[in-house]
Amino acid sequence: MKDYIDAATSIECVPAVQRWMGQVGMGHRKSPQPEQVLKPGAVFSVRWQTEGRHLKNRVTNPTVVHNPEFPFPGLYSVHATVHVITSEGTVALRSNEQLVPVGGSRVMPKSTLGQLSHVEADGKRAMLSLGSLQKIKPGDQFEYKFMSAQGKLTVTTVKPDYSWGNLEVIFPTNGTPPARLTEVTLIQKQ
């Protein structure tokens, strides 16, 4: 049961980090789901230890169970969530908030995940939902990638709560701009 809880627990964090993207072939379970009966007031706890910038060692399905890689040192706000199957249905459990210092730092890390709050009609400029309060600077570049679209935003103007930038549509080749609220991810400099 502890192995299952370890692998089925999902991590949420602030500032948000891009979730794993891709497809996973569905496995066919051969063994029954582990069970644990808890009497009223009983406690069931699970512990694990990791290395690097992840909080988990494994996941049951990366498209559903999240294990973000923390891209920058800093103090992240973290919640753990898990769906527990009971005899009366599935229950979503969420932990209390924990502050996790990554890389030994206790400063706020740079945000790497945002949304295009507004896209101009000509598709050449867009507003980003992140600003200087999230450590965004002119020259930062964000990208979006989907099976049907790909593009890049280069930040030119930064305000406290938002930024503006030049938008380059890479795909589709007809230059169709992305929709409002498209998620974008910081392109990290090597």
Backbone torsions as a table, in degrees:
resi	resn	phi	psi	omega
1	MET	NA	-41.2	-179.0
2	LYS	-62.8	-38.2	177.1
3	ASP	-63.0	-40.7	179.2
4	TYR	-63.7	-47.9	-179.5
5	ILE	-60.9	-42.2	177.8
6	ASP	-56.2	-49.0	-176.0
7	ALA	-77.4	-26.6	-175.7
8	ALA	-91.6	-8.5	-179.6
9	THR	-78.6	130.8	-178.8
10	SER	-103.5	146.1	-178.9
11	ILE	-109.3	128.5	173.2
12	GLU	-113.3	143.8	-179.7
13	CYS	-142.9	157.4	174.3
14	VAL	-129.6	125.5	1.2
15	PRO	-67.7	149.2	-177.0
16	ALA	-64.5	149.0	178.7
17	VAL	-123.7	143.2	-179.1
18	GLN	-54.6	136.8	177.4
19	ARG	-77.9	160.6	176.9
20	TRP	-60.2	136.8	178.8
21	MET	-120.7	136.5	178.7
22	GLY	151.3	-170.2	179.5
23	GLN	-122.8	150.6	-179.4
24	VAL	-130.8	129.7	175.1
25	GLY	-67.0	134.9	-178.1
26	MET	-76.9	125.0	176.0
27	GLY	-82.7	159.4	177.6
28	HIS	-110.6	113.3	-177.1
29	ARG	-64.9	131.4	179.4
30	LYS	-105.0	-27.1	-179.6
31	SER	-100.9	153.9	179.7
32	PRO	-68.8	154.3	177.0
33	GLN	-61.1	132.6	178.0
34	PRO	-62.0	149.4	-179.9
35	GLU	-128.3	149.8	176.9
36	GLN	-145.1	123.7	177.9
37	VAL	-96.2	126.9	178.1
38	LEU	-111.8	128.4	175.2
39	LYS	-78.6	156.1	179.6
40	PRO	-51.9	131.0	179.0
41	GLY	84.4	-6.4	-179.2
42	ALA	-74.9	157.2	-179.7
43	VAL	-119.8	137.9	174.0
44	PHE	-125.6	121.1	-178.0
45	SER	-125.4	152.2	-179.8
46	VAL	-130.9	138.1	177.7
47	ARG	-131.8	146.6	171.5
48	TRP	-151.7	163.4	-179.7
49	GLN	-129.2	140.3	-179.3
50	THR	-127.0	169.5	173.6
51	GLU	-126.1	159.9	178.6
52	GLY	82.1	-153.7	-173.3
53	ARG	-107.6	31.7	173.6
54	HIS	-119.3	154.4	176.8
55	LEU	-100.8	-3.8	-179.2
56	LYS	-131.5	156.1	177.4
57	ASN	-94.3	-24.5	-177.5
58	ARG	-157.4	162.0	176.6
59	VAL	-136.7	153.2	178.4
60	THR	-72.4	-42.2	-179.3
61	ASN	-153.0	110.3	-172.8
62	PRO	-66.1	-15.1	176.5
63	THR	-79.5	-16.3	-178.8
64	VAL	-115.6	-42.6	-178.5
65	VAL	-98.5	119.3	-173.3
66	HIS	-98.8	140.0	178.9
67	ASN	-139.5	75.2	-172.9
68	PRO	-63.6	147.4	170.4
69	GLU	-95.1	120.7	-177.1
70	PHE	-75.4	112.5	-170.6
71	PRO	-76.0	-25.4	-177.0
72	PHE	-130.5	150.9	172.1
73	PRO	-62.3	148.6	177.2
74	GLY	153.2	179.7	-177.6
75	LEU	-97.4	109.5	-179.4
76	TYR	-99.9	141.6	172.2
77	SER	-90.6	125.9	-171.1
78	VAL	-128.2	140.8	170.4
79	HIS	-125.2	145.8	171.8
80	ALA	-109.3	136.6	178.1
81	THR	-128.0	147.4	176.7
82	VAL	-150.4	142.8	175.7
83	HIS	-99.0	119.9	-177.9
84	VAL	-106.9	127.7	179.8
85	ILE	-88.3	123.7	178.3
86	THR	-116.0	174.6	178.1
87	SER	-66.9	-16.4	-178.9
88	GLU	-109.0	9.3	179.0
89	GLY	129.2	-178.8	-179.4
90	THR	-89.6	137.0	-179.8
91	VAL	-119.3	131.5	176.2
92	ALA	-90.6	122.9	177.7
93	LEU	-110.1	140.0	179.4
94	ARG	-133.0	133.7	-178.4
95	SER	-75.5	168.9	168.7
96	ASN	-69.0	161.4	177.1
97	GLU	-69.4	137.7	173.9
98	GLN	-126.2	139.3	174.7
99	LEU	-94.1	124.6	-175.0
100	VAL	-117.8	112.8	176.3
101	PRO	-79.6	121.4	179.7
102	VAL	-103.1	133.5	178.6
103	GLY	67.5	22.8	177.7
104	GLY	76.5	5.5	-176.9
105	SER	-100.5	146.0	176.9
106	ARG	-117.6	15.6	175.6
107	VAL	-92.1	160.5	178.8
108	MET	-67.3	129.8	178.9
109	PRO	-77.1	159.9	176.6
110	LYS	-66.9	136.6	176.8
111	SER	-73.9	139.3	-177.9
112	THR	-119.0	-5.4	-176.6
113	LEU	-129.8	124.6	179.6
114	GLY	-143.7	-170.6	179.3
115	GLN	-131.8	153.1	171.9
116	LEU	-82.4	104.3	-176.2
117	SER	-71.5	-30.7	-178.9
118	HIS	-152.6	138.0	175.0
119	VAL	-122.5	123.9	-179.7
120	GLU	-64.2	152.4	-174.6
121	ALA	-56.7	-35.1	-179.3
122	ASP	-79.6	-6.3	177.0
123	GLY	72.9	14.9	-177.5
124	LYS	-96.9	-20.1	179.6
125	ARG	-136.1	153.2	178.7
126	ALA	-148.6	155.8	176.3
127	MET	-100.5	134.3	179.4
128	LEU	-102.6	141.9	-176.7
129	SER	-76.3	9.2	-179.5
130	LEU	-120.9	147.5	179.5
131	GLY	-139.6	-157.2	-176.3
132	SER	-64.2	-28.2	176.7
133	LEU	-64.2	-23.3	177.5
134	GLN	-101.6	15.0	175.5
135	LYS	70.4	26.4	176.7
136	ILE	-81.0	142.3	-178.0
137	LYS	-132.0	154.8	173.7
138	PRO	-55.8	139.2	-178.2
139	GLY	97.4	-20.5	175.7
140	ASP	-59.4	143.1	179.2
141	GLN	-121.5	138.0	178.2
142	PHE	-122.5	148.6	179.5
143	GLU	-129.0	156.8	169.5
144	TYR	-128.2	140.9	-179.5
145	LYS	-140.7	126.1	174.0
146	PHE	-137.7	172.3	176.9
147	MET	-62.8	-30.7	-174.7
148	SER	-107.8	-0.7	-176.9
149	ALA	-157.8	149.5	176.4
150	GLN	-154.6	141.3	179.0
151	GLY	-167.9	178.9	-175.3
152	LYS	-142.2	140.3	175.5
153	LEU	-114.5	126.6	175.2
154	THR	-107.7	117.2	-175.7
155	VAL	-68.7	130.9	178.9
156	THR	-116.9	-34.6	-177.0
157	THR	-130.1	130.7	-177.4
158	VAL	-121.8	127.6	172.8
159	LYS	-112.5	171.4	-178.6
160	PRO	-57.2	-43.4	-173.2
161	ASP	-105.6	-7.7	-177.2
162	TYR	-157.8	169.6	178.8
163	SER	-139.6	160.2	172.8
164	TRP	-119.5	150.8	177.9
165	GLY	-158.1	169.9	176.8
166	ASN	-84.5	134.8	-176.0
167	LEU	-106.0	130.4	176.4
168	GLU	-119.4	113.5	177.5
169	VAL	-86.4	119.3	-178.6
170	ILE	-92.2	-41.1	179.8
171	PHE	-145.9	134.5	7.4
172	PRO	-74.4	156.6	-175.1
173	THR	-68.0	-13.6	176.9
174	ASN	-78.5	-1.4	174.1
175	GLY	78.4	19.8	179.0
176	THR	-61.1	120.8	-177.8
177	PRO	-71.0	157.9	178.8
178	PRO	-69.5	158.6	178.6
179	ALA	-75.4	156.4	172.9
180	ARG	-57.9	143.8	-180.0
181	LEU	74.9	13.2	173.5
182	THR	-63.8	132.6	177.4
183	GLU	-74.7	137.2	177.3
184	VAL	-128.5	149.8	-177.3
185	THR	-122.9	137.7	177.9
186	LEU	-59.3	132.1	172.6
187	ILE	-85.2	112.7	-176.2
188	GLN	-81.0	134.1	179.5
189	LYS	-74.8	136.2	-177.9
190	GLN	-80.2	NA	NA
